[in-house]
Amino acid sequence: MFSRPAALALSLLLSISPLHAEEEPSAADTPAEPAEELRAPLTERSELEATALEQQLEQKEQQQLHAGAERFLALWLPANVPEPNGVVIILPGDDESADWPQSVGPLRRKLPNGGWHSLSLTLPDPNNVAPPLRSAEPPETDPADEAAADATKATTEEDTEGSPATDDAATPTSNSQLDSAETAASKVKSIEEQQKAHAERVLARIESAIGFAEQQQAKTIVLLGHGSGSYWAARYLAERKPAQIQNLLLVAAQLPAGYTPPLDELIPQLQLATGDFYYKDLSADRQAALKRSQASKRHKHPTYVQIAMKALPGNREAEQEQLYRRIRGWLTLKLQAK
């Protein structure tokens, strides 16, 4: 038999143990639910394509240039002659890489055989604004509360329909119109700021490429734009007016969406030796080329030359060879005219 104190202690122990067994685990023991992660800004398409080119092409072709705080890929090929004529800096169009298979890649590989270094740039995406970060999910609502809110809304609408219109009722509409106008103005300002930031990035990369060309002691530096790259080449020359560049080449020139001035206003004012190569098969391209030609005549542009070519979709290799030969011929004539 247990003594009385021992019996009391045993009874107390037995009464406490079940309570501990029924206690819920503490918060420290319960695994925390993973917090919803915010989505990181997406990598630009141009950066992804540049990374792919770094893996595909030989290291000696790759140049990592700097424009401000940004680093970007440029593809470099030296001229295959003992005394190079100079450097042709190639600017791809929107959504094109530094080795784009149409015009950009073929020209950068063919020009060295004609005595020119080639430097093809990676330009930033025209629409490089990342989607907004993902916010937390909205709180769940009680179905009963939703039903009550719907009933209140229905009652309010019935009362409104049954009552005559007043000046107070018109106020929300006026405020709504004002808010819409302010929102539209805010969107326009935001777009303008994005375009300005994009232009600064592009022009900074062209500036960096010209600096690299000068380091190669190039006798002549030529800017060659393909598609919308033609606009950026012309805009850089118009705004920065670099004394060391007196030659501009345009291939299938296009105006980037939303930008000004149009090419028929921008190009004639440069008064530089300009070769404007376009494909005459498409009516829109032909009409745009005609406007540029007429504007150049009005401005008495002395060294503007326009070259019409025929697209050869069934034989891309012949089409690219045709373009290279025409450009090489233009470059040769300009060098002889010096």
C-alpha positions as CSV (number, residue, x, y, z in Angstrom):
1,M,0.0,0.0,0.0
2,F,1.2,3.5,-0.8
3,S,1.5,6.0,1.9
4,R,-1.0,8.9,1.9
5,P,1.5,11.5,0.5
6,A,2.6,9.1,-2.2
7,A,-1.0,8.3,-3.2
8,L,-1.8,12.0,-3.5
9,A,1.3,12.6,-5.7
10,L,0.4,9.7,-8.0
11,S,-3.2,10.9,-8.3
12,L,-2.0,14.4,-9.3
13,L,0.4,13.1,-11.9
14,L,-2.3,11.0,-13.5
15,S,-4.7,13.9,-13.7
16,I,-2.1,16.2,-15.4
17,S,-0.8,13.8,-18.0
18,P,-4.0,13.6,-20.2
19,L,-4.1,17.4,-20.3
20,H,-0.7,17.6,-21.8
21,A,-1.5,14.8,-24.3
22,E,-4.5,16.9,-25.5
23,E,-2.6,20.2,-26.0
24,E,-2.2,21.4,-29.5
25,P,1.3,21.7,-30.9
26,S,2.8,25.1,-30.5
27,A,3.3,27.6,-33.4
28,A,7.0,26.9,-33.3
29,D,6.3,23.2,-34.0
30,T,3.8,23.8,-36.8
31,P,5.5,24.3,-40.2
32,A,4.8,27.8,-41.5
33,E,2.9,28.2,-44.7
34,P,5.1,29.4,-47.5
35,A,4.6,33.1,-48.0
36,E,3.5,34.1,-51.5
37,E,6.6,35.1,-53.5
38,L,6.6,38.3,-55.5
39,R,7.3,37.8,-59.2
40,A,10.7,39.1,-60.2
41,P,10.9,41.4,-63.3
42,L,11.1,39.4,-66.5
43,T,14.4,39.2,-68.4
44,E,14.3,41.1,-71.7
45,R,14.0,39.1,-74.9
46,S,17.2,40.8,-76.2
47,E,19.1,39.6,-73.2
48,L,17.9,36.0,-73.6
49,E,18.9,36.1,-77.3
50,A,22.3,37.6,-76.5
51,T,22.9,34.8,-73.9
52,A,22.0,32.2,-76.6
53,L,24.5,33.8,-79.0
54,E,27.2,33.7,-76.4
55,Q,26.8,30.0,-76.2
56,Q,26.7,29.5,-80.0
57,L,29.4,31.8,-81.3
58,E,33.2,31.8,-80.8
59,Q,34.4,33.8,-77.9
60,K,36.7,35.9,-80.2
61,E,33.5,37.3,-81.9
62,Q,32.0,38.5,-78.7
63,Q,32.6,42.0,-77.2
64,Q,31.0,43.0,-73.9
65,L,30.5,46.8,-74.2
66,H,29.2,49.2,-71.5
67,A,26.6,51.9,-71.8
68,G,26.3,53.6,-68.5
69,A,25.5,50.9,-65.9
70,E,24.4,48.4,-68.6
71,R,26.5,45.8,-70.3
72,F,25.5,44.5,-73.7
73,L,26.8,42.1,-76.3
74,A,28.2,43.2,-79.6
75,L,29.5,40.9,-82.3
76,W,32.9,41.8,-83.8
77,L,34.6,40.5,-86.9
78,P,37.8,42.0,-88.1
79,A,38.4,42.8,-91.8
80,N,40.2,40.1,-93.8
81,V,42.7,42.5,-95.3
82,P,46.0,43.9,-94.1
83,E,44.7,47.5,-94.3
84,P,41.0,47.8,-93.3
85,N,38.8,50.5,-94.7
86,G,37.1,51.1,-91.4
87,V,34.2,49.8,-89.2
88,V,30.6,49.3,-90.1
89,I,28.4,49.4,-87.0
90,I,25.2,47.5,-87.6
91,L,22.0,48.4,-85.7
92,P,19.3,45.7,-85.8
93,G,15.6,46.5,-85.9
94,D,13.0,45.9,-83.2
95,D,12.9,42.3,-82.0
96,E,16.0,41.4,-84.0
97,S,19.3,40.1,-82.5
98,A,22.9,41.0,-83.3
99,D,23.0,38.0,-85.6
100,W,19.5,38.2,-87.2
101,P,19.4,36.0,-90.3
102,Q,17.9,38.7,-92.5
103,S,20.4,41.3,-93.5
104,V,22.1,41.8,-90.1
105,G,23.9,38.4,-89.8
106,P,24.8,38.0,-93.4
107,L,26.2,41.6,-93.7
108,R,28.3,41.3,-90.5
109,R,29.9,38.1,-91.8
110,K,30.3,39.3,-95.5
111,L,31.7,42.8,-94.9
112,P,35.1,41.6,-93.5
113,N,35.7,40.0,-96.9
114,G,35.2,43.5,-98.5
115,G,37.8,45.1,-96.2
116,W,35.6,46.3,-93.4
117,H,35.4,45.5,-89.7
118,S,31.9,44.7,-88.7
119,L,30.4,45.4,-85.2
120,S,26.8,44.3,-84.7
121,L,24.9,45.5,-81.6
122,T,22.3,44.2,-79.2
123,L,19.7,46.8,-78.8
124,P,17.2,46.9,-75.8
125,D,13.6,45.7,-76.2
126,P,11.3,48.5,-77.4
127,N,8.7,47.3,-74.9
128,N,10.9,46.5,-71.9
129,V,8.5,47.4,-69.1
130,A,8.2,44.3,-66.8
131,P,4.7,43.3,-65.6
132,P,3.7,44.6,-62.2
133,L,4.6,42.5,-59.1
134,R,2.0,40.0,-58.1
135,S,0.0,41.2,-55.1
136,A,-1.6,39.1,-52.4
137,E,-4.9,37.4,-53.1
138,P,-8.0,39.4,-52.1
139,P,-9.6,38.3,-48.8
140,E,-12.4,35.7,-49.0
141,T,-15.9,37.1,-48.4
142,D,-18.8,35.4,-46.7
143,P,-21.5,34.3,-49.1
144,A,-24.1,35.8,-46.7
145,D,-22.4,39.1,-46.8
146,E,-22.3,39.1,-50.6
147,A,-26.0,38.3,-50.7
148,A,-26.8,41.2,-48.4
149,A,-24.6,43.5,-50.4
150,D,-26.4,42.5,-53.6
151,A,-29.8,43.1,-52.0
152,T,-28.8,46.6,-50.8
153,K,-27.4,47.4,-54.3
154,A,-30.7,46.3,-55.9
155,T,-32.8,48.4,-53.5
156,T,-30.6,51.4,-54.1
157,E,-30.9,51.0,-57.9
158,E,-34.8,50.8,-57.6
159,D,-34.9,54.0,-55.5
160,T,-32.7,55.8,-57.9
161,E,-34.8,54.7,-60.9
162,G,-38.0,55.9,-59.2
163,S,-36.7,59.3,-58.2
164,P,-36.2,62.3,-60.5
165,A,-32.7,63.2,-61.6
166,T,-31.0,65.9,-59.5
167,D,-27.9,68.0,-59.8
168,D,-26.3,65.9,-57.1
169,A,-26.9,62.8,-59.2
170,A,-25.0,64.4,-62.1
171,T,-21.9,65.1,-59.9
172,P,-20.5,61.5,-59.9
173,T,-20.7,61.5,-63.7
174,S,-18.7,64.7,-63.9
175,N,-16.2,63.4,-61.4
176,S,-15.9,60.2,-63.4
177,Q,-15.2,62.1,-66.6
178,L,-12.6,64.1,-64.8
179,D,-10.9,61.0,-63.4
180,S,-11.0,59.4,-66.9
181,A,-9.3,62.5,-68.4
182,E,-6.7,62.5,-65.7
183,T,-6.0,58.8,-66.2
184,A,-5.6,59.2,-69.9
185,A,-3.2,62.1,-69.4
186,S,-1.2,60.0,-66.9
187,K,-1.0,57.2,-69.4
188,V,0.3,59.5,-72.1
189,K,2.9,60.9,-69.8
190,S,3.9,57.4,-68.8
191,I,4.3,56.3,-72.4
192,E,6.4,59.4,-73.2
193,E,8.7,58.7,-70.2
194,Q,9.1,55.1,-71.3
195,Q,10.0,56.2,-74.9
196,K,12.5,58.7,-73.6
197,A,14.1,56.2,-71.4
198,H,14.3,53.7,-74.3
199,A,15.8,56.2,-76.6
200,E,18.5,57.1,-74.0
201,R,19.4,53.4,-73.7
202,V,19.7,52.9,-77.5
203,L,21.7,56.1,-78.1
204,A,24.1,55.2,-75.2
205,R,24.8,51.9,-76.8
206,I,25.6,53.5,-80.2
207,E,27.9,55.9,-78.4
208,S,29.7,53.0,-76.7
209,A,30.0,51.2,-80.1
210,I,31.6,54.2,-81.7
211,G,34.0,54.5,-78.8
212,F,35.0,50.8,-79.4
213,A,35.5,51.5,-83.1
214,E,37.7,54.4,-82.4
215,Q,39.9,52.2,-80.2
216,Q,40.5,50.0,-83.3
217,Q,41.9,53.1,-85.0
218,A,39.3,52.9,-87.7
219,K,39.9,55.4,-90.6
220,T,36.1,55.5,-91.4
221,I,33.1,54.7,-89.2
222,V,29.8,53.9,-90.9
223,L,26.4,53.5,-89.2
224,L,24.2,50.9,-90.9
225,G,20.6,50.5,-89.7
226,H,18.2,47.7,-90.6
227,G,14.5,48.2,-90.1
228,S,13.9,50.5,-87.1
229,G,17.6,50.4,-86.5
230,S,17.8,52.9,-89.4
231,Y,15.8,55.4,-87.4
232,W,18.1,55.1,-84.4
233,A,21.2,55.5,-86.6
234,A,19.7,58.7,-88.1
235,R,18.4,60.0,-84.8
236,Y,21.8,59.5,-83.2
237,L,23.5,61.4,-86.0
238,A,20.9,64.2,-85.8
239,E,21.1,64.7,-82.0
240,R,24.8,64.0,-81.3
241,K,26.3,65.2,-84.6
242,P,29.5,63.2,-84.2
243,A,32.2,64.8,-86.4
244,Q,33.9,61.4,-87.0
245,I,30.9,59.9,-88.8
246,Q,30.0,61.1,-92.3
247,N,28.3,58.0,-93.7
248,L,24.9,56.4,-93.1
249,L,23.4,53.3,-94.6
250,L,19.7,52.4,-94.4
251,V,18.3,49.0,-95.2
252,A,14.5,48.5,-95.4
253,A,14.1,51.6,-93.1
254,Q,11.2,51.7,-90.7
255,L,9.9,54.2,-88.1
256,P,9.5,52.6,-84.7
257,A,5.9,52.7,-83.5
258,G,5.1,55.9,-81.5
259,Y,8.3,57.8,-82.3
260,T,8.9,61.0,-84.2
261,P,10.0,62.7,-86.5
262,P,9.2,60.5,-89.5
263,L,12.2,59.3,-91.5
264,D,11.4,61.6,-94.5
265,E,11.9,64.6,-92.1
266,L,14.8,63.2,-90.2
267,I,17.1,61.8,-92.9
268,P,17.3,64.8,-95.4
269,Q,18.4,67.2,-92.7
270,L,21.5,65.2,-91.9
271,Q,23.3,66.2,-95.1
272,L,25.6,63.2,-94.8
273,A,26.6,60.6,-97.4
274,T,23.5,58.4,-97.3
275,G,22.7,55.1,-99.0
276,D,19.0,54.3,-98.7
277,F,18.4,50.6,-99.7
278,Y,14.8,49.5,-100.0
279,Y,12.8,46.6,-101.4
280,K,10.4,47.8,-104.1
281,D,8.0,44.8,-104.0
282,L,5.8,46.1,-101.2
283,S,3.7,49.2,-101.9
284,A,4.0,50.6,-98.4
285,D,7.8,50.4,-98.5
286,R,7.9,51.9,-102.0
287,Q,5.7,54.8,-101.0
288,A,7.8,55.5,-97.9
289,A,11.0,55.4,-99.9
290,L,9.4,57.9,-102.4
291,K,8.6,60.3,-99.6
292,R,12.3,60.2,-98.4
293,S,13.5,60.7,-101.9
294,Q,11.2,63.7,-102.5
295,A,12.2,65.3,-99.2
296,S,15.9,64.9,-100.0
297,K,15.3,66.8,-103.2
298,R,13.5,69.6,-101.4
299,H,16.5,69.9,-99.0
300,K,19.0,69.7,-101.8
301,H,20.7,66.8,-100.2
302,P,23.9,66.4,-102.3
303,T,24.9,62.9,-101.3
304,Y,21.7,61.1,-100.8
305,V,21.4,57.9,-103.0
306,Q,18.4,55.6,-103.1
307,I,18.8,52.0,-104.3
308,A,15.7,49.9,-105.1
309,M,16.1,46.1,-104.8
310,K,13.9,43.2,-105.6
311,A,13.0,40.7,-102.8
312,L,13.8,37.1,-103.6
313,P,11.8,35.1,-101.0
314,G,12.4,31.9,-102.9
315,N,16.2,32.3,-102.7
316,R,17.3,34.1,-99.5
317,E,20.9,33.4,-100.0
318,A,20.8,35.2,-103.4
319,E,18.8,38.0,-101.8
320,Q,21.4,38.6,-99.1
321,E,24.3,38.4,-101.6
322,Q,22.6,41.0,-103.7
323,L,22.3,43.3,-100.7
324,Y,25.9,42.8,-99.7
325,R,27.2,43.6,-103.2
326,R,25.1,46.7,-103.5
327,I,26.3,48.0,-100.1
328,R,29.9,47.1,-100.9
329,G,29.6,49.0,-104.2
330,W,28.2,52.1,-102.4
331,L,31.0,52.0,-99.8
332,T,33.7,51.7,-102.5
333,L,32.3,54.6,-104.5
334,K,32.2,56.8,-101.3
335,L,35.8,56.0,-100.5
336,Q,36.9,56.8,-104.0
337,A,35.0,60.2,-103.9
338,K,37.1,61.4,-100.9
